[in-house]
Amino acid sequence: MQSEYLIFALILCFFVQCSSDTKPAEKATKTPSATAQNAVNQPKEKRKKTKSILFFGDSLTAGYGLEKAQAFPALVQEKIEEAGLYYNVINAGVSGETTAGGLRRVDWLLKNQVDIFVLELGGNDGLRGVSPSETLKNLQSIIDKVNTKYPKTKIVLAGMEAPPNMGAEFTSQFRNNYKKLAAENDVTLIPFLLEKVAGNPKFNLEDGIHPNVEGQKLVAETVWEYLKGVL
């Protein structure tokens, strides 16, 4: 029970940091991998076959505290290339983003063709006490916009957890939002994006909140477990 509370407590702290402009104490220095190159650098015959994967989320997607090449979307790009597939990953993560903010900016990002849309939002809603019904409504609206613009686009939904201080009913409704959306929209659900790293100091930055380089690798593994079947 104590370990479970620690995980949720760390998640709560994480969301607080998501909405802060304070720079983290740790700054990664790893050189971006040569395999995570943009599709524009590929030969023309391969470039024609390349499709796009848009990762649309908050600081988790953005790779808070790290170079963008060390965030899990870039690591997923490496796994895609290792598998011999032609997909170009686009990281559209913004630290502090809410579902309402995502709903306002998604149209701009949909100006270009999107073949796979990975939706990772809602955590900051939980922190701010936004009604789970409002969060559900915003996430559904984002999904509707994607389906309307690109009916053939496949959607992957990354689930999150709400902080426990909101009460059992709130956290239960929040968690069930993702299950409901996945079922009603027939989209692939990642139950909890941070399942392999939450609460473990070994896989987080010095603040004990955000995934470090090794933690991002584990998050990428979690995403890949579900995404590879969609690809």
C-alpha positions as CSV (number, residue, x, y, z in Angstrom):
1,M,0.0,0.0,0.0
2,Q,2.9,2.4,0.9
3,S,4.6,1.7,-2.5
4,E,1.3,2.3,-4.3
5,Y,0.9,5.7,-2.5
6,L,4.5,6.6,-3.4
7,I,3.9,6.0,-7.1
8,F,0.8,8.2,-7.0
9,A,2.6,10.8,-4.9
10,L,5.4,11.0,-7.5
11,I,2.9,11.2,-10.3
12,L,1.3,14.2,-8.5
13,C,4.7,15.9,-8.1
14,F,5.4,15.2,-11.8
15,F,2.3,17.0,-12.9
16,V,3.3,20.0,-10.7
17,Q,6.6,20.1,-12.6
18,C,4.8,19.8,-15.9
19,S,3.1,23.1,-15.4
20,S,6.3,24.9,-14.2
21,D,8.7,26.9,-16.2
22,T,11.6,26.0,-13.9
23,K,14.5,24.3,-15.6
24,P,15.5,20.9,-14.2
25,A,18.7,20.4,-12.3
26,E,19.9,17.7,-14.6
27,K,20.7,18.4,-18.3
28,A,21.3,15.4,-20.5
29,T,24.4,15.4,-22.7
30,K,24.0,12.3,-24.8
31,T,24.6,12.8,-28.5
32,P,21.5,12.1,-30.6
33,S,21.5,8.7,-32.2
34,A,22.5,8.5,-35.8
35,T,19.6,6.1,-36.5
36,A,17.0,8.7,-35.4
37,Q,17.3,10.8,-38.5
38,N,14.4,12.5,-40.2
39,A,12.9,10.8,-43.2
40,V,14.0,13.6,-45.4
41,N,17.5,12.2,-45.1
42,Q,16.4,8.8,-46.5
43,P,16.8,7.8,-50.2
44,K,14.0,9.0,-52.4
45,E,12.7,5.5,-53.0
46,K,12.3,5.0,-49.2
47,R,11.1,8.5,-48.6
48,K,8.1,7.9,-50.8
49,K,7.0,5.0,-48.6
50,T,7.4,6.9,-45.4
51,K,4.3,7.5,-43.3
52,S,4.0,9.8,-40.3
53,I,3.5,9.1,-36.6
54,L,2.4,12.1,-34.5
55,F,3.1,12.0,-30.8
56,F,0.7,14.5,-29.3
57,G,1.2,15.1,-25.6
58,D,2.6,17.0,-22.7
59,S,6.1,17.0,-21.0
60,L,6.3,13.2,-21.0
61,T,6.2,13.3,-24.8
62,A,8.4,16.4,-25.0
63,G,11.1,14.7,-22.9
64,Y,11.2,17.2,-20.1
65,G,14.8,17.7,-18.9
66,L,16.4,15.9,-21.8
67,E,17.4,16.5,-25.3
68,K,14.5,15.7,-27.7
69,A,16.5,12.9,-29.2
70,Q,16.4,11.2,-25.8
71,A,12.7,11.4,-25.4
72,F,10.7,8.2,-25.9
73,P,9.3,9.3,-29.4
74,A,12.8,9.5,-30.8
75,L,13.6,6.1,-29.2
76,V,10.5,4.7,-30.8
77,Q,11.8,6.0,-34.1
78,E,15.0,4.0,-33.6
79,K,12.9,0.8,-33.0
80,I,10.9,1.5,-36.1
81,E,14.0,1.8,-38.3
82,E,15.6,-1.3,-36.6
83,A,12.4,-3.2,-37.7
84,G,12.9,-2.0,-41.3
85,L,9.7,0.0,-41.3
86,Y,9.3,3.4,-43.0
87,Y,7.6,5.8,-40.5
88,N,8.7,9.2,-39.5
89,V,8.1,10.2,-35.9
90,I,7.0,13.8,-35.1
91,N,7.3,14.9,-31.5
92,A,4.5,17.4,-30.7
93,G,4.8,17.4,-26.9
94,V,4.4,20.6,-25.0
95,S,5.2,20.8,-21.3
96,G,2.2,21.8,-19.1
97,E,-0.3,20.9,-21.8
98,T,-3.9,20.1,-20.8
99,T,-6.6,18.4,-22.9
100,A,-8.2,21.8,-23.4
101,G,-4.9,23.2,-24.7
102,G,-4.4,20.2,-26.9
103,L,-7.9,20.6,-28.4
104,R,-7.1,24.2,-29.3
105,R,-3.9,23.4,-31.1
106,V,-4.6,20.0,-32.7
107,D,-6.1,21.5,-35.9
108,W,-2.8,23.2,-36.7
109,L,-0.9,20.0,-36.4
110,L,-3.4,18.2,-38.6
111,K,-2.7,20.4,-41.6
112,N,-0.2,17.7,-42.7
113,Q,-1.1,14.0,-43.2
114,V,-1.0,11.9,-40.1
115,D,-1.0,8.1,-40.4
116,I,-0.8,7.2,-36.7
117,F,-1.8,9.6,-34.0
118,V,-0.5,8.8,-30.4
119,L,-2.5,10.8,-27.9
120,E,-0.9,11.4,-24.5
121,L,-2.8,14.0,-22.6
122,G,-4.9,14.4,-19.4
123,G,-2.3,14.3,-16.6
124,N,-2.3,18.0,-16.0
125,D,-6.1,18.0,-16.0
126,G,-5.9,15.6,-13.0
127,L,-3.5,17.9,-11.2
128,R,-5.7,20.9,-11.7
129,G,-8.9,19.2,-10.6
130,V,-10.5,19.4,-14.0
131,S,-13.7,17.4,-13.9
132,P,-13.1,13.9,-15.4
133,S,-16.2,14.4,-17.6
134,E,-14.6,17.6,-19.0
135,T,-11.3,15.7,-19.7
136,L,-13.3,12.9,-21.3
137,K,-15.1,15.5,-23.5
138,N,-11.9,17.1,-24.6
139,L,-10.1,13.9,-25.4
140,Q,-13.1,12.7,-27.4
141,S,-13.2,16.0,-29.3
142,I,-9.5,15.5,-30.2
143,I,-10.1,12.0,-31.4
144,D,-13.1,13.2,-33.4
145,K,-11.0,15.9,-35.1
146,V,-8.4,13.3,-36.1
147,N,-11.1,10.9,-37.5
148,T,-12.9,13.7,-39.4
149,K,-9.7,15.0,-41.1
150,Y,-8.1,11.6,-41.7
151,P,-10.6,8.7,-41.4
152,K,-8.0,6.1,-42.1
153,T,-5.6,7.3,-39.4
154,K,-4.9,4.9,-36.5
155,I,-5.1,6.2,-33.0
156,V,-3.1,5.1,-29.9
157,L,-4.2,6.4,-26.5
158,A,-1.7,6.6,-23.7
159,G,-3.4,6.3,-20.3
160,M,-2.4,8.2,-17.2
161,E,-3.4,8.3,-13.5
162,A,-4.8,11.1,-11.4
163,P,-3.3,12.2,-8.1
164,P,-4.9,10.4,-5.1
165,N,-5.7,13.6,-3.1
166,M,-8.6,14.1,-5.5
167,G,-10.4,11.3,-3.9
168,A,-11.2,7.7,-4.9
169,E,-14.2,8.6,-7.1
170,F,-12.3,11.2,-9.0
171,T,-9.3,8.9,-9.6
172,S,-11.6,6.0,-10.7
173,Q,-13.5,8.2,-13.1
174,F,-10.2,9.6,-14.5
175,R,-8.7,6.1,-15.1
176,N,-11.9,4.8,-16.6
177,N,-11.9,7.7,-19.1
178,Y,-9.2,6.1,-21.1
179,K,-10.8,2.7,-21.0
180,K,-14.1,4.2,-22.2
181,L,-12.5,6.2,-25.0
182,A,-10.5,3.2,-26.2
183,A,-13.6,0.9,-26.3
184,E,-16.0,3.4,-27.8
185,N,-13.6,4.6,-30.5
186,D,-11.9,1.3,-31.2
187,V,-8.4,2.7,-30.6
188,T,-5.3,1.0,-29.1
189,L,-4.9,1.7,-25.4
190,I,-1.7,1.9,-23.4
191,P,-3.1,1.4,-19.9
192,F,-0.4,3.4,-18.0
193,L,2.4,5.1,-19.8
194,L,4.7,5.2,-16.8
195,E,4.1,1.7,-15.6
196,K,7.8,0.7,-15.7
197,V,9.3,3.9,-14.2
198,A,6.9,5.6,-11.8
199,G,8.2,5.7,-8.2
200,N,11.7,4.2,-9.1
201,P,14.5,6.7,-8.4
202,K,16.8,4.7,-10.7
203,F,14.8,5.7,-13.7
204,N,14.0,9.3,-12.9
205,L,15.9,12.6,-12.9
206,E,17.3,14.0,-9.7
207,D,13.9,15.5,-8.9
208,G,12.5,12.0,-8.6
209,I,9.7,12.9,-11.0
210,H,10.7,12.9,-14.6
211,P,12.1,9.9,-16.5
212,N,15.8,10.1,-17.1
213,V,17.6,8.7,-20.1
214,E,17.2,5.1,-18.8
215,G,13.6,5.8,-17.8
216,Q,12.8,7.1,-21.3
217,K,14.1,3.8,-22.7
218,L,11.6,1.9,-20.6
219,V,8.8,4.2,-21.6
220,A,9.7,3.6,-25.2
221,E,9.6,-0.1,-24.6
222,T,6.1,0.3,-23.1
223,V,4.9,2.3,-26.1
224,W,6.5,-0.1,-28.6
225,E,4.7,-3.1,-27.0
226,Y,1.4,-1.6,-28.2
227,L,2.5,0.4,-31.2
228,K,4.3,-2.3,-33.1
229,G,1.0,-4.2,-33.6
230,V,-0.5,-1.1,-35.1
231,L,2.4,-0.6,-37.5
